Amino acid sequence: MAKAKSAFVCTECGAEYRKWQGQCSSCQEWNTLSEVRLSAARPGAASVGGGGTAGRAGYAGSLSREVVDLGQVDLGEVPRLSSTFEEFDRVLGGGLVPGSAVLLGGHPGAGKSTLLLQTACKLAQQRRVLYVTGEESLSQVAMRAHRLQLPTQGLKMLAETSIETILGVAERERPDILIIDSIQTTHLEDIASAPGGVAQVRESAAALTRFAKQSSTVLLLVGHVTKDGTLAGPKVLEHMIDASLLLEGGADSRFRTLRGQKNRFGAVNELGVFAMLEHGLKEVKNPSAIFLSRTEEQAPGSLVMVVWEGTRPILVEVQALLDDSALGNPRRVALGLDQNRLAMLLAVLHRHGGLFTGDQDVFLNVVGGVKVLETSADLAVLLAVVSSLQSRPLARELVVFGEVGLSGEIRPVPSGQERIVEAAKHGFRRAIVPRANAPRHSPEGMEVVAVDKLADALEAL
């Protein structure tokens, strides 16, 4: 009987070591090495699990065994498969690419299984789809499909967690789309660690990805996330797959946002919006309309800004609330924005705007649960803070965007013309923008105020 071997694997980057050490030499993280028991591989096991060097060499050779000139590579257009959701296709870059591996992550209850089940049932009417569930029984999946009123005819189901069995069934069925729910429940027989471990997740994903590349099958993987919102498992998992998507939205929120974090076939940081209804997820084709559902009476501290998500502008409302602080260290709370950037902007407001907020608790919120990652929200945030500080509401037809520098200058942002046009479509009649983003000809009915400094923007209010 072969002697069992052990290795120490970093849970952050997946690097392997023969013995334990306090710090990982690859990612420089501390106390991330965990021991993994590895059994000796059986003959031919590398061709299935892909755990050894021979397995990876075979995978690379299956793609191309000859050295070719880059200019001679065929650039034939690869046909994409529609997921039946326009918002899903937008995040993917235009649809599902044959032979690609897509990882879908999200918190429990976000709707990962619901989204993929809806996609699978609709695609099964035209394509061969194999849905592998490792977390639920077949009856549970059937009950959910019946509750969502989905067409169930034609969808092939399999309740299995063994990678060897899954690949055997996939070889026989030859599906166009293979869905694994989830990758943390699968395991390889040759690896002694429990499902969900670093070695199991890495080698299971490698075997499934290799099958997808060789057979031109679309592979959709469901992945768990940790309590801080990052994908669970080794970091190398994100390097293996072609696209990494994150479905965000709490159980108390009606809307879900699908954001692309990595995509080899489309734009990164693309955003798709869905609404969770009684019969499953429904795509929202005009996100600006739902994020602008404001009350008739305009309150101080409320302002609309235009952010750029992927390939389109979206109008969202930012709200600021300032209150006298009873603490020696006033609170700075930002929901949907970077809290450190808020502290920096308040310092710029004091230095170059002459408004002191050091004795005020500052609360900031982006309506609709949207997370703003770009700097074009800087000017809108400061003007909302000023509005709340002076208890003076701003005009409902006002829209603002622009980056604020440390010296108080208003810097331009990408796609300024498209942002102004989008605001004009939704009925806004006045815009405060950086001077470099001011168009030569403003849209009909739109007054564009171009500013260079923070003081100019405050005067324009």
C-alpha positions in Angstrom: 0.0 0.0 0.0 1.4 3.4 -1.0 2.6 5.6 1.8 0.4 8.7 2.3 2.3 12.0 1.8 1.5 15.4 3.1 2.1 18.9 1.9 1.6 22.4 3.4 -0.6 24.6 1.1 -1.1 28.3 1.4 -4.9 29.1 1.7 -4.4 32.5 0.1 -2.3 31.7 -3.1 -2.2 27.9 -3.2 1.6 27.7 -3.0 2.9 24.3 -1.7 5.8 23.7 0.7 7.4 20.5 2.1 7.3 21.7 5.6 5.5 24.2 7.7 6.7 27.8 7.9 5.2 30.9 9.5 5.1 33.1 6.3 4.2 32.2 2.8 7.1 33.1 0.5 4.8 33.7 -2.5 2.1 36.1 -1.1 4.0 37.2 2.1 0.9 36.3 4.2 1.4 35.0 7.8 -0.1 31.8 9.3 -1.8 30.7 6.1 -0.2 27.3 5.6 -2.4 24.2 6.3 -1.4 20.6 6.1 -3.0 18.5 3.4 -2.7 14.7 3.2 -2.0 13.4 -0.3 -2.2 9.8 -1.3 -0.1 8.3 -4.0 -1.9 8.7 -7.4 -3.1 5.6 -9.1 -2.0 4.9 -12.7 -3.8 7.2 -15.1 -5.1 9.4 -12.3 -3.3 12.4 -13.6 -5.3 12.4 -16.7 -8.5 12.9 -14.7 -7.6 14.9 -11.6 -4.8 17.0 -13.2 -3.1 17.1 -9.8 0.4 16.2 -10.9 2.9 17.7 -13.4 2.1 15.1 -16.0 -1.6 16.0 -15.8 -0.9 19.7 -16.4 1.5 19.0 -19.2 -1.2 16.8 -20.8 -3.6 19.7 -20.5 -1.3 22.2 -22.1 -0.4 19.8 -24.9 -4.1 19.1 -25.7 -4.5 22.8 -26.5 -1.6 23.1 -28.9 1.3 20.7 -29.6 3.1 22.9 -32.2 4.8 26.2 -32.0 3.1 28.7 -34.3 3.6 32.3 -35.3 1.1 34.6 -33.6 0.3 36.3 -36.9 -0.8 33.0 -38.3 -3.3 32.2 -35.6 -6.8 31.9 -37.0 -9.0 34.8 -35.8 -12.3 33.2 -36.6 -15.2 34.6 -34.6 -16.2 32.3 -31.8 -20.0 32.1 -31.6 -21.4 33.1 -28.2 -24.3 31.5 -26.5 -27.0 33.7 -25.0 -27.8 33.1 -21.4 -31.4 34.3 -22.1 -30.7 37.2 -19.7 -29.5 40.4 -21.3 -28.0 41.7 -18.1 -26.1 38.4 -17.6 -24.8 38.5 -21.2 -23.7 42.1 -20.6 -21.5 41.2 -17.6 -20.1 38.2 -19.6 -19.1 40.5 -22.5 -21.8 39.4 -24.9 -22.7 35.9 -23.9 -21.2 32.5 -23.0 -18.1 31.5 -24.8 -17.7 27.7 -25.7 -14.8 26.2 -23.8 -14.8 28.9 -21.1 -15.0 28.5 -17.3 -17.1 31.0 -15.4 -17.1 31.2 -11.6 -20.2 32.7 -9.9 -19.8 33.7 -6.3 -22.0 35.4 -3.7 -23.3 35.3 -0.1 -25.8 32.7 1.0 -29.3 33.7 -0.2 -28.0 36.1 -2.9 -29.6 34.0 -5.7 -26.7 32.1 -7.3 -28.5 28.8 -7.6 -31.8 30.6 -8.7 -30.0 32.5 -11.4 -28.3 29.4 -12.8 -31.4 27.3 -12.6 -33.4 29.8 -14.5 -30.6 30.0 -17.1 -30.3 26.2 -17.3 -34.1 25.6 -17.8 -34.4 28.1 -20.5 -31.2 27.0 -22.3 -32.3 23.4 -22.1 -35.0 24.1 -24.6 -32.4 24.7 -27.3 -29.1 23.2 -26.0 -27.8 20.2 -24.1 -27.5 21.3 -20.5 -26.2 19.2 -17.6 -26.9 20.5 -14.1 -24.8 18.9 -11.3 -26.0 19.6 -7.8 -23.9 18.7 -4.8 -25.7 20.7 -2.1 -29.4 19.8 -2.8 -31.3 16.6 -3.7 -33.0 16.3 -7.1 -36.4 16.7 -5.5 -35.4 20.0 -3.9 -34.2 21.4 -7.2 -37.4 20.2 -8.9 -39.5 21.8 -6.2 -37.7 25.1 -6.7 -38.1 25.0 -10.4 -41.8 24.3 -10.0 -42.2 27.2 -7.6 -40.4 29.5 -10.1 -42.7 28.2 -12.9 -39.7 27.2 -15.1 -39.8 24.8 -18.1 -38.2 21.6 -16.8 -38.4 19.4 -19.9 -35.0 18.7 -21.5 -32.8 19.7 -18.5 -30.4 16.8 -17.5 -29.9 16.6 -13.7 -27.2 14.8 -11.7 -26.8 14.7 -7.9 -23.1 13.8 -7.4 -19.9 15.2 -5.8 -17.3 12.9 -7.2 -15.3 14.5 -10.0 -14.5 11.2 -11.6 -18.2 10.3 -11.8 -19.2 13.8 -13.0 -16.6 13.7 -15.8 -17.7 10.2 -16.8 -21.3 11.3 -17.2 -20.2 14.5 -19.0 -18.2 12.4 -21.5 -21.3 10.3 -22.2 -23.8 13.1 -22.4 -21.6 15.7 -24.2 -23.4 18.8 -22.9 -23.1 22.3 -24.3 -23.3 23.8 -20.8 -22.1 22.1 -17.6 -23.2 23.6 -14.3 -21.5 22.6 -11.0 -23.3 23.7 -7.8 -21.0 24.1 -6.0 -17.2 23.6 -6.5 -16.7 23.4 -2.7 -18.7 20.2 -2.5 -16.8 18.2 -5.2 -13.9 16.0 -4.5 -11.3 13.7 -6.2 -10.8 10.2 -4.9 -7.0 10.4 -5.1 -6.8 13.4 -2.6 -7.3 12.5 1.0 -8.5 15.9 2.2 -12.1 16.7 2.8 -14.3 18.5 0.2 -13.9 22.2 0.3 -10.2 22.0 1.2 -7.5 23.9 -0.7 -6.2 20.8 -2.6 -9.7 19.5 -3.4 -11.0 22.8 -4.7 -7.9 23.5 -6.8 -7.6 20.0 -8.4 -11.3 19.7 -8.9 -11.5 23.0 -10.7 -8.4 22.1 -12.8 -10.0 18.8 -13.9 -13.3 20.4 -14.8 -11.6 23.3 -16.6 -9.5 20.9 -18.6 -12.6 19.0 -19.7 -14.3 22.3 -20.7 -11.3 23.4 -22.9 -11.0 20.0 -24.6 -14.7 19.5 -25.3 -15.7 23.2 -26.0 -18.2 23.0 -23.1 -19.3 26.1 -21.2 -18.5 25.5 -17.6 -20.4 27.4 -14.9 -19.1 27.0 -11.3 -20.9 28.2 -8.2 -18.4 29.3 -5.5 -18.9 30.2 -1.8 -17.6 33.4 -0.3 -16.0 34.1 3.0 -17.5 36.5 5.7 -15.6 39.4 4.2 -17.0 38.9 0.7 -14.0 37.3 -1.0 -14.2 34.0 -2.9 -13.5 31.0 -0.7 -10.8 28.6 -1.6 -7.2 29.1 -2.9 -6.4 32.2 -4.8 -5.2 30.1 -7.7 -8.8 29.2 -8.3 -9.4 32.7 -9.7 -6.5 32.3 -12.0 -7.7 29.1 -13.5 -11.1 30.3 -14.6 -11.8 32.7 -17.5 -14.4 34.9 -15.8 -15.2 35.6 -12.1 -18.6 37.1 -11.3 -20.0 38.2 -7.9 -23.7 38.4 -7.2 -24.3 41.0 -4.4 -27.4 41.9 -2.4 -28.6 41.2 1.1 -31.7 39.1 2.0 -33.5 42.3 2.9 -32.9 43.9 -0.4 -35.1 43.4 -3.4 -32.3 44.1 -6.0 -29.3 42.1 -6.8 -26.2 43.3 -8.7 -24.0 41.1 -10.7 -20.5 42.5 -11.1 -17.7 41.1 -13.2 -14.4 41.0 -11.3 -12.4 39.1 -14.0 -13.3 38.5 -17.6 -11.0 37.4 -20.4 -13.8 37.9 -23.0 -15.2 41.3 -22.0 -15.0 44.4 -19.9 -14.0 44.1 -16.2 -16.2 45.7 -13.5 -19.3 45.4 -15.7 -22.6 45.6 -13.8 -25.9 43.9 -14.3 -29.0 44.5 -12.1 -31.7 42.0 -11.2 -34.8 42.2 -9.1 -35.7 39.3 -6.9 -39.4 38.6 -7.4 -41.8 35.8 -6.6 -40.9 33.9 -9.7 -37.2 34.3 -9.4 -34.7 36.9 -10.7 -35.9 39.4 -13.3 -33.4 41.6 -15.1 -33.6 45.4 -14.8 -32.8 46.9 -18.2 -32.9 50.5 -17.0 -31.1 50.6 -13.6 -31.1 54.4 -13.4 -34.9 54.4 -13.1 -35.0 52.2 -9.9 -32.1 54.1 -8.2 -33.8 57.5 -8.8 -37.1 56.7 -7.1 -37.1 59.8 -4.8 -39.7 61.5 -2.8 -41.6 64.5 -4.1 -40.1 66.8 -1.3 -36.4 67.3 -1.7 -34.5 67.0 1.5 -31.1 68.5 2.4 -28.1 66.3 1.7 -29.7 64.5 -1.3 -28.0 64.7 -4.7 -27.9 62.6 -7.9 -24.5 61.7 -9.5 -23.6 59.8 -12.6 -21.2 56.8 -12.2 -19.7 54.7 -14.9 -20.2 50.9 -14.5 -18.5 48.8 -17.2 -19.8 50.1 -20.5 -22.7 52.3 -19.4 -23.5 55.3 -17.2 -25.9 54.8 -14.2 -27.6 57.6 -12.2 -27.7 57.0 -8.5 -28.6 59.1 -5.5 -26.1 59.9 -2.7 -27.4 61.0 0.7 -25.4 62.8 3.4 -26.5 63.5 7.0 -24.4 65.6 9.4 -25.2 65.9 13.1 -23.5 67.5 16.1 -21.2 64.9 17.6 -21.2 64.2 21.4 -18.0 62.2 21.1 -14.4 63.5 21.1 -13.8 61.6 17.9 -16.7 62.2 15.4 -18.0 59.2 13.5 -17.4 58.8 9.7 -19.8 56.2 8.3 -20.0 55.5 4.5 -22.2 52.8 2.9 -21.5 52.1 -0.7 -18.3 54.3 -0.7 -14.8 54.1 0.6 -14.7 55.4 4.1 -11.0 56.5 3.9 -11.8 58.5 0.8 -14.7 60.2 2.7 -12.2 61.3 5.4 -9.9 62.7 2.7 -12.7 64.7 1.0 -13.8 66.2 4.3 -10.2 67.5 4.8 -10.2 69.0 1.3 -13.6 70.7 2.1 -12.1 72.3 5.2 -8.9 73.4 3.6 -10.1 74.6 0.2 -13.8 75.2 0.9 -13.7 76.8 4.3 -16.3 74.5 5.8 -15.4 72.8 9.1 -16.9 69.3 9.8 -14.6 68.2 12.6 -17.3 68.5 15.2 -19.9 66.7 13.1 -20.9 63.0 12.7 -20.9 62.4 9.0 -23.1 59.6 7.6 -23.1 58.8 3.9 -25.3 56.4 1.9 -25.7 55.4 -1.7 -29.3 54.6 -2.4 -30.2 51.2 -3.7 -27.2 49.3 -2.2 -24.9 50.2 -5.1 -21.2 50.2 -4.4 -19.4 53.1 -6.1 -15.8 52.2 -6.8 -14.7 55.1 -9.0 -13.6 58.6 -8.1 -16.3 60.5 -10.2 -18.5 60.6 -7.0 -16.1 62.9 -5.2 -17.7 66.2 -6.1 -21.3 64.9 -5.6 -20.3 63.6 -2.1 -18.9 67.0 -1.1 -21.9 69.0 -2.4 -24.3 66.6 -0.5 -22.3 67.1 2.7 -22.5 70.9 2.2 -26.2 70.7 1.6 -26.7 68.8 4.8 -24.4 71.0 6.8 -26.2 74.1 5.9 -29.7 72.5 5.9 -30.4 73.7 2.4 -31.9 71.3 -0.1 -30.5 71.2 -3.7 -32.6 71.4 -6.9 -34.2 68.2 -8.0 -33.0 68.7 -11.6 -29.3 69.0 -10.6 -26.8 66.3 -11.4 -23.1 66.3 -10.5 -19.9 64.3 -11.2 -16.2 64.9 -11.0 -13.0 63.9 -9.2 -11.6 66.2 -6.4 -7.9 66.5 -6.0 -6.0 67.2 -2.7 -5.4 70.8 -3.9 -9.1 71.4 -4.4 -9.0 71.1 -8.2 -11.8 69.3 -10.1 -10.4 66.7 -12.3 -12.1 65.2 -15.4 -13.4 61.7 -15.5 -13.8 59.3 -18.4 -16.8 59.3 -20.7 -18.0 62.7 -19.6 -20.2 63.4 -22.7 -22.0 60.1 -22.3 -22.8 60.9 -18.6 -24.3 64.2 -19.5 -26.5 62.7 -22.3 -27.7 60.0 -19.9 -28.7 62.6 -17.3 -30.5 64.6 -20.0 -32.5 61.5 -20.9 -33.9 61.3 -17.4 -35.1 64.9 -17.3 -32.2 66.6 -15.5 -31.7 70.2 -16.6 -28.5 71.3 -14.8 -25.2 69.7 -14.4 -22.0 70.7 -12.5 -19.1 68.9 -14.2 -15.3 69.4 -14.6 -14.3 71.9 -17.2 -12.5 69.3 -19.3 -15.7 67.3 -19.5 -17.9 70.2 -20.6 -19.3 69.5 -24.1 -19.1 72.0 -26.9 -22.8 71.7 -27.5 -24.9 70.9 -24.5 -28.0 68.6 -24.9 -31.2 70.5 -25.5 -32.7 71.8 -22.3 -29.5 71.0 -20.3 -27.4 73.8 -18.6 -23.8 72.6 -18.1 -21.8 74.5 -15.5 -18.0 73.8 -15.9 -15.8 74.3 -12.8 -12.1 74.1 -12.2 -11.9 74.4 -8.4 -14.0 73.3 -5.4 -14.7 76.9 -4.6 -16.2 77.4 -8.1 -18.5 74.4 -7.5 -19.7 75.7 -4.1 -20.4 79.1 -5.7 -22.4 77.4 -8.6 -24.8 76.0 -6.0 
